[in-house]
Amino acid sequence: MKSLWIKSLALAGAIALPSHALIGLGVHLAPGFGPEVKKSSGTIMPDGTNPQKANRILLNTGSVSGLKGLGVKLWLDFIPVVDVEFTGNVQFGQYDMAFLLDTAATGGPKYDTTVVKPGMKGPGVSDKPAYIRSQGDLAILYPFLKIPLVKFSAGGGISYIVGTPVLNNSFTKKALTKARDAGTFNPETADANAISDVLIDAVKDKDNYAKGIGFFVQAGAKVKPPIIPLALYADAKYGFLGPTISGVSGGQGLTVELGGAIAF
């Protein structure tokens, strides 16, 4: 009987300990809902290209709805009244891309399709081109409900957003025109590989990135078992404003963060 009382008191003491972490560092999945890469189709060769000497090349790209994502989070819960969170997310969506080559003017077939693989590499990204968005968030949250093990909070914050260009026909034509004017691309002798090289350089050029400030509202919950320095969290963020990216519709959309953390 004495042993049972001791165990009961120990359990009650453990539950009574502060179960909401003051500091946490976590990693999470961060899928995005709302942003959509739009389909594109059209000619891409620079204006003024002689159609009797060069292949007529069109570009088709597919659409993507929603983004995959990963992120990290740091939260500080020892500030009076409110909690502060810092979050970094990288989200991406891959799309199909193919050239249509009309080589009839130079004795070849009409509209021979060549699938394009620009060789873009990154976490979860294969040879298909991808729209990639990175985002840093600062959130101020109010914990409106605390119960044993779980804390619910809501608030909002500010984001710094960077997005890569979408390789649609409009962007590609501009990139090829710039390369032609710089003397690094000859449209009269170009093939799919030469065009892919120009596109890779254009995507790597940070001057082509879209950058800007956005805002978001957020609600979520954290689960922190007593004593164990681990926690689980789930957040939903809806973003608005931010940079406009040609070929991407749907605004900043909704991001869901589901992860685990080391928390004390």
N, C-alpha and C positions, 0 to 999 in steps of 0.2 A: 504493500500500500504506500509506504514511504517513497519507494522508487517511482511509483506512478505519479505522486504529487510533484516530485522533483522534475520529471519529464514534462508534466503539464505546465509548471511554472516556467520552465525553459522555453517551451513553445510559445507561451503567452508573451514572454520577454522578447523573443525573436520577432513576433508580429508587431510588437509595440515599437521596435526600432524604426527609425526613419527609412521608409521603403522607396522613396523617390530620390533618384540620383541627383547630386548637385552638379556633377560634371560627367559628360558622356562623349565618347568618340566612336562613331559607327560607320558601317558601310551598308549600302542598300541597292535594291533594284529601283529604277526610276522610269517606268514606261510613261510615254506622253500620249494624250488623246486630244485630237483636234487638228493639229498641223497636218497638212496634206501636200505632198509634192504632186503638181499637176502634170498631166500628159502634155507632150510637146511634139510637134512635127513641122518640118519646114526646111528650106534650103539653108545652107550654112556658108557657102563660099563667098569671099569678099566681093563687094560690088565692083564691077569693072572687069571681072575675070572673063577671059575670052572663051565662050562655050565651044568653039571649034578646036581649041587646043587642050582644054582641061575637061576632066570628068565632071559631070553634074552630080553633086553629092547632096543628099538630103539626110536629115537626122531625125530619128524617132526615139523618144524616151517614154518609159512607162510611168505610172503613178504609184504613190505610196500613201497609205492612210495610217497615221499614227507612227510613233517612234519607240524604239527600244532604248534602254538607258541604264546607266550605272551612276552611283554617286557616293559621296562621303558627307558626314555630318558631325559637327561639334556643337554641343549645347552647354550653356552655363545657367544653372538654376538657383544660384545663391544670391542673385540681385533681388532686393525687396520688390514685391508686387508683381513684377514681370519676369519672364524668362527670355533669354537671348539665344538665337541659333545662327550658326554659319553653315551653309550647305553649298557643295559644288556638285553639279550634275553634268554628264556628257550623254547626249541622246543622238540617235542616228536612225536613218531609214534608207535602205538600198532600193535602187530602181534599175529596170532593164534599159539598155541603150543599144541602138543599132544604126549603122550607116546604110543608106540605100544609094548604090553607085549606078548612075546611068552612064555607061561607057560606050553607048552606041555611037557617039560622035567620034570616038577614037577606035572604032572597029570592034568593040566588045559587046557584051550582053546589056540589055536594058534592065536597070534596077536589080543588080546583083546585091543581095543582102549580106553585109558583114557585121557580125556581132562585135561590139566594142568592149574590150576589157582594159580600161586604163591602168590597171595595176595598182589601185589604191589599197593601202594596207592600214590596219588598225584593229583595236580590240573588237572582235565580232564582225569585222568588215572584210569581205572577200574581194575578189576581183571586180565585182560590180561597183559602179560609182555609188556614192552615198551622200545624202545631205546630212551634215553633222552640226549639231548645236551644242555649245558649251555655255554654262550659266553659273554664276556665283550669286548666292542669295544671302541677305541679312534679314532676319525676321525678329520682330518683337511680339511675344506671345503672352496672353493672359491665361493662367491656369484657373479655369472656372469651376472645375470639379476634381476633388481628390478623394479617392476611396482606397482602402488597403490594396496595395500592389499596382493600382492603375491611376494615372493622372491624365485628364483631358484638358486641352488648351486650344485657343484660337487667337488669331491676330492677322498680321500682314507684314509686308516688308518691301524691300527694293532689290532689284536684280541688275547685274551687268551681264549682257548677253552677246555672244559672238556666234555668227552662223556662216557656214561655208556657202559659196554660190552653188546653184543648181545648174548642171550642164545641159540646159535646154538649147534649142536652136538659136535663140536670141543671144544668149551669153556666148555660145560657141562662135557665132559669126563675128561678134565683136573681138573675141580673142584671136581668131584667125586674121582678121583685118589688122589688128595691132601687130601681130607677128609678121605679116607681109610687109607692112610699112617699116618695120624694124629690120627687114632683110633676112629674117630667120625662117621664113616660110614662103614656098613658091606654089601658089594654087594650081599652076599649069602642069606640075609634075607630082602633085601631092597624092598620097594614098591614105588608107585608113591609119596606118602606123604613124605617118607624119602628123596627121591631125590629132591622134591620141597624145603624141609627145607635146604638142602645143597646149592641149587641154590640161595635162598633168602640171605643166609649168604654170598655167593660169590659176589652177586650184591652189597651188602652193603659194601663190603671190598673195601676201596678207593684205595688199591694197584692195583686193577683190572681196575681202570678208565684209559682212555686214555687222556693225557693232552699235550698241546702244543701251540705254537705261530703260528698264521696265519695272512694273510693280505687280504685286500679287497679294491675294488673301489666302489664309491657311487655317486648317483645322486638323487636329490629330490627337493621338494618344500614345502614351509610353507605359510599358509594363515592366516593373522592376521588382523581382523577388527579393525578399530580405536576405541580408548577409552575402548572397552570391553577387559578385561584381559584374553582372551581365544584365542587359536589358533588351527588350524588343520595342520597336516603334513603328507607327503607321501614320503617314501624313498625306493630306490632299491639298494641292496648291492650284489655284486658278490664276494664270497670269494675264496681264493686259498691257497695252502699249508695247514699247520695245521696237527694235529695228524691223523694217519691212524688207523682205527678201523676195526678189523676183522669182516666180515659179513656185512659191510656197503660199498656200492659203490657210485660213483657219486661225490666224493669230498665234498667240503663245499657248493657248489651250490649257488643258488640265494635266498636271503631273502627279502621279501617285508614288510615294516613297515607302517602301517596305523593307525593313532591315533590322540588324542586330548591332549591339554596341557593348563596349567595355564601359562600365558606368560605376561611379563611386558617389 
